[in-house]
Amino acid sequence: MESRIRVLFLILLALTMSGCAITRNLFGSEQQSAPVPAEDPGQVIEPQVERRDIREADIDTENFEIGAFVGIMSVEDFESNTVYGARLAYHVTESFFVEGTFGQTDAGFTSFERLSGGAPLLSDSDRTYSYYNLSLGYNIFPGEAFLGESRAYNNALYVTAGVGSTRFAADDRFTVSFGAGYRLLLTDMIALHFDVRDHLFDTDLLGEEKTVHNLEGHLGLTVFF
């Protein structure tokens, strides 16, 4: 009887151990068949960003400027009269420009001529006052001028200095000029100018050698090309 019980106990023990081994192999194979996925180091994340087309403003590269002007010029000792002329400029940089100008006016009568009532000092042809200058200009305050909330215009204050020649009273005089101006770009190629100039030269027309100041103020319109 004891031998049977011993045999039965050994059989149960063998079955129990074999069942544990089968269970361990089963779960171990399942774990090996489902490995943890590793991160791909070569994967690139691409954001879904919509590309926008940006339209850049056109910038003109024209450096030459040509135009005409009209205004008032006061010839010292000879009253004031209408002056008109033309200008041609080359913009070397955004700050500096070179400008050539030509202007003409007719001088009036001197105070002596009006008070004395005698013969005129100059003939009509000799009263024609014409000049040409070559000047260097500098834009001291470039910026924008706003008209309302939706319009802005490029503008600049500038100063000029130059030399040239003046033809007056049948004589040519070396002339030095100084001035200041304001430029307002109405469009990308048309500009409005307001200028004040002083033309200086030496003369002895009235019997005394002196330096005269001939002041000019004019309004002009120019085109860039």
C-alpha positions as CSV (number, residue, x, y, z in Angstrom):
1,M,0.0,0.0,0.0
2,E,2.8,2.4,0.9
3,S,4.5,1.6,-2.4
4,R,1.4,2.5,-4.3
5,I,1.1,5.8,-2.5
6,R,4.7,6.6,-3.1
7,V,4.4,5.8,-6.8
8,L,1.3,7.9,-7.1
9,F,3.0,10.8,-5.3
10,L,6.0,10.7,-7.7
11,I,3.7,10.7,-10.7
12,L,1.8,13.8,-9.4
13,L,5.1,15.6,-8.7
14,A,6.4,14.8,-12.2
15,L,3.2,16.1,-13.8
16,T,3.3,19.3,-11.7
17,M,6.9,20.1,-12.7
18,S,6.2,19.4,-16.4
19,G,3.2,21.8,-16.2
20,C,5.3,24.6,-14.8
21,A,7.9,24.1,-17.5
22,I,5.2,24.3,-20.2
23,T,3.7,27.4,-18.7
24,R,7.1,29.1,-18.5
25,N,7.9,28.3,-22.1
26,L,4.5,29.5,-23.3
27,F,4.7,33.0,-21.7
28,G,8.3,33.4,-22.5
29,S,7.7,32.8,-26.2
30,E,4.9,35.3,-26.3
31,Q,7.1,38.0,-24.7
32,Q,9.9,37.3,-27.2
33,S,7.5,37.5,-30.2
34,A,6.3,41.0,-29.2
35,P,9.4,43.1,-28.7
36,V,9.2,46.8,-27.7
37,P,9.4,48.9,-30.8
38,A,12.5,51.1,-30.9
39,E,12.5,54.7,-32.0
40,D,13.8,55.4,-35.5
41,P,16.7,57.9,-35.2
42,G,16.3,58.8,-38.9
43,Q,12.7,59.8,-38.8
44,V,12.1,63.5,-39.6
45,I,9.0,65.4,-38.4
46,E,7.6,67.6,-41.1
47,P,5.3,70.3,-39.9
48,Q,2.2,71.0,-41.9
49,V,2.9,74.7,-42.7
50,E,1.2,76.2,-45.7
51,R,3.7,78.2,-47.9
52,R,2.7,81.8,-48.6
53,D,3.7,83.8,-51.7
54,I,5.1,87.2,-50.6
55,R,5.0,90.0,-53.1
56,E,7.9,92.4,-52.7
57,A,7.6,96.0,-53.6
58,D,9.3,97.1,-56.8
59,I,12.3,99.4,-56.1
60,D,13.3,101.7,-58.9
61,T,17.0,101.9,-59.8
62,E,16.9,105.1,-61.8
63,N,19.6,107.4,-60.8
64,F,19.1,110.3,-63.2
65,E,16.6,113.1,-62.6
66,I,15.5,115.8,-65.1
67,G,13.0,118.5,-64.9
68,A,12.0,122.2,-65.0
69,F,11.2,124.9,-62.5
70,V,9.7,128.4,-62.2
71,G,9.8,130.9,-59.4
72,I,11.0,134.3,-58.2
73,M,14.5,135.7,-58.3
74,S,15.7,138.9,-56.6
75,V,18.7,140.4,-58.4
76,E,20.4,142.7,-55.9
77,D,19.8,146.4,-56.7
78,F,17.6,145.4,-59.7
79,E,14.2,144.3,-58.1
80,S,12.6,140.8,-58.4
81,N,11.2,139.0,-61.4
82,T,10.1,135.6,-62.6
83,V,12.8,133.0,-63.1
84,Y,12.5,129.8,-65.0
85,G,15.0,127.0,-65.9
86,A,15.9,123.4,-66.0
87,R,17.8,120.9,-63.9
88,L,19.6,117.6,-64.4
89,A,20.8,115.5,-61.5
90,Y,22.6,112.3,-61.0
91,H,22.2,110.5,-57.6
92,V,25.6,109.0,-56.8
93,T,24.3,107.3,-53.6
94,E,21.2,107.5,-51.4
95,S,22.8,110.6,-49.7
96,F,24.8,112.4,-52.3
97,F,23.8,113.7,-55.8
98,V,25.4,116.0,-58.4
99,E,23.1,118.6,-60.1
100,G,23.4,120.9,-63.0
101,T,21.0,123.8,-63.3
102,F,20.3,126.6,-65.8
103,G,18.1,129.6,-65.1
104,Q,17.1,132.9,-66.6
105,T,15.3,136.0,-65.5
106,D,15.0,139.7,-66.5
107,A,16.4,142.3,-64.1
108,G,14.2,145.3,-63.2
109,F,15.3,148.9,-62.6
110,T,17.5,150.1,-59.9
111,S,16.3,152.6,-57.3
112,F,18.5,155.3,-58.8
113,E,16.9,154.8,-62.3
114,R,13.4,155.1,-60.9
115,L,14.2,158.2,-58.7
116,S,16.4,160.1,-61.2
117,G,14.1,159.6,-64.2
118,G,17.2,159.8,-66.4
119,A,18.6,157.4,-69.1
120,P,18.4,153.8,-68.1
121,L,21.5,152.2,-66.8
122,L,21.2,149.1,-69.0
123,S,19.5,148.3,-72.2
124,D,16.8,145.7,-72.4
125,S,19.1,143.0,-73.7
126,D,21.6,143.7,-71.0
127,R,19.0,143.2,-68.3
128,T,18.7,139.5,-69.2
129,Y,20.2,137.6,-66.3
130,S,21.1,133.9,-67.0
131,Y,23.2,131.5,-65.0
132,Y,24.4,127.9,-64.9
133,N,25.7,126.0,-61.9
134,L,27.1,122.6,-61.1
135,S,26.4,121.7,-57.5
136,L,26.9,118.9,-55.0
137,G,23.8,118.0,-53.0
138,Y,23.4,116.1,-49.7
139,N,20.1,114.6,-48.4
140,I,20.1,115.5,-44.7
141,F,16.7,114.3,-43.7
142,P,15.3,111.5,-45.9
143,G,12.1,110.0,-44.8
144,E,8.4,109.7,-45.5
145,A,5.5,112.1,-45.5
146,F,2.1,110.8,-44.6
147,L,-1.2,112.0,-46.1
148,G,-4.1,110.6,-44.1
149,E,-3.8,107.0,-42.9
150,S,-3.3,105.2,-46.2
151,R,-0.9,107.3,-48.2
152,A,2.9,107.7,-47.6
153,Y,5.3,109.6,-49.8
154,N,9.1,109.5,-49.8
155,N,10.6,112.9,-49.2
156,A,13.9,114.5,-48.3
157,L,15.4,117.8,-47.1
158,Y,18.7,118.6,-48.8
159,V,21.4,121.2,-49.0
160,T,23.5,122.1,-52.1
161,A,26.7,124.0,-52.8
162,G,28.3,124.7,-56.2
163,V,30.0,126.9,-58.6
164,G,29.1,128.3,-62.0
165,S,28.8,131.4,-64.2
166,T,26.4,134.2,-64.5
167,R,25.8,136.3,-67.6
168,F,24.5,139.8,-66.7
169,A,25.0,143.3,-68.1
170,A,27.0,142.0,-71.0
171,D,29.5,140.4,-68.6
172,D,30.2,136.9,-67.3
173,R,30.9,136.5,-63.6
174,F,32.2,133.5,-61.7
175,T,29.4,132.5,-59.3
176,V,29.2,130.6,-56.1
177,S,25.8,129.2,-55.0
178,F,24.4,127.8,-51.8
179,G,20.9,126.5,-51.2
180,A,18.5,124.1,-49.6
181,G,15.5,122.2,-50.9
182,Y,12.7,119.8,-50.3
183,R,11.9,116.8,-52.6
184,L,8.6,115.0,-52.5
185,L,8.2,111.9,-54.6
186,L,4.6,111.9,-55.9
187,T,5.1,108.5,-57.6
188,D,8.1,106.2,-58.0
189,M,9.4,108.4,-60.9
190,I,7.9,111.9,-60.5
191,A,9.1,114.3,-57.8
192,L,8.1,117.8,-56.7
193,H,10.8,120.2,-55.6
194,F,10.9,123.4,-53.6
195,D,14.3,125.2,-53.6
196,V,15.9,128.3,-52.2
197,R,19.2,129.4,-53.6
198,D,21.7,132.3,-53.1
199,H,23.9,133.2,-56.1
200,L,27.0,135.2,-55.1
201,F,29.4,137.0,-57.4
202,D,31.6,140.2,-57.4
203,T,30.6,143.1,-59.5
204,D,31.4,146.8,-60.0
205,L,28.4,147.6,-62.1
206,L,27.2,150.5,-60.0
207,G,30.7,152.0,-59.6
208,E,31.7,150.1,-56.5
209,E,33.2,146.6,-56.2
210,K,31.1,144.4,-54.0
211,T,29.7,140.9,-53.6
212,V,26.1,140.7,-54.5
213,H,23.5,138.2,-53.2
214,N,20.9,137.2,-55.7
215,L,18.2,135.2,-53.9
216,E,16.0,132.7,-55.7
217,G,13.0,130.6,-54.7
218,H,11.4,128.2,-57.2
219,L,9.0,125.2,-57.5
220,G,9.9,122.4,-59.9
221,L,8.8,119.1,-61.2
222,T,11.3,116.3,-62.2
223,V,11.2,112.8,-63.6
224,F,13.6,109.9,-62.7
225,F,14.9,107.8,-65.5
